[in-house]
């Protein structure tokens, strides 16, 4: 993953996280993302009031 994320990038990441069923720590480990960065972006997303539809298979 590049060093600069956009909100659109994180929305995609967060959608994958939600559908993964993994804990934040496991998901971040699998995606090579620092958990601190994930939590920072999740906070930004929630402040934005972002709703991310999750497709359930």
C-alpha positions as CSV (number, residue, x, y, z in Angstrom):
1,X,0.0,0.0,0.0
2,X,1.3,3.5,-0.8
3,X,2.4,5.9,1.9
4,X,-0.4,8.4,1.1
5,X,-4.0,7.2,1.5
6,X,-7.1,9.0,0.4
7,X,-10.4,8.6,2.1
8,X,-11.5,6.5,-0.9
9,X,-8.5,4.2,-0.4
10,X,-9.3,3.8,3.3
11,X,-13.0,3.2,2.6
12,X,-11.9,0.2,0.4
13,X,-9.6,-1.0,3.1
14,X,-12.2,-0.7,5.8
15,X,-14.8,-2.5,3.7
16,X,-12.3,-5.4,3.3
17,X,-11.7,-5.3,7.0
18,X,-15.4,-5.5,7.8
19,X,-16.1,-8.4,5.5
20,X,-12.9,-10.3,6.6
21,X,-14.2,-11.2,10.1
22,X,-10.7,-10.7,11.4
23,X,-9.7,-8.6,14.4
24,X,-8.0,-5.3,13.6
25,X,-4.6,-6.7,14.7
26,X,-4.9,-9.8,12.4
27,X,-6.3,-7.8,9.5
28,X,-3.5,-5.2,9.8
29,X,-0.9,-7.9,10.0
30,X,-2.2,-9.6,6.9
31,X,-2.3,-6.3,5.0
32,X,1.0,-5.0,6.3
33,X,-0.7,-1.9,7.9
34,X,0.3,-0.4,11.2
35,X,-2.7,-0.7,13.6
36,X,-2.1,2.9,14.7
37,X,-2.6,4.1,11.2
38,X,-5.7,2.0,10.7
39,X,-7.3,3.4,13.9
40,X,-6.4,7.0,12.9
41,X,-8.0,6.5,9.5
42,X,-11.0,4.8,11.0
43,X,-11.5,7.8,13.3
44,X,-11.3,10.2,10.3
45,X,-13.9,8.0,8.5
46,X,-16.3,8.0,11.5
47,X,-15.9,11.8,11.9
48,X,-16.7,12.2,8.3
49,X,-19.9,10.3,8.9
50,X,-19.0,7.8,6.3
51,X,-21.3,4.9,5.8
52,X,-19.6,2.0,4.1
53,X,-21.9,-0.7,2.7
54,X,-20.6,-4.1,3.3
55,X,-21.5,-6.8,0.8
56,X,-22.4,-10.1,2.6
57,X,-21.8,-13.2,0.5
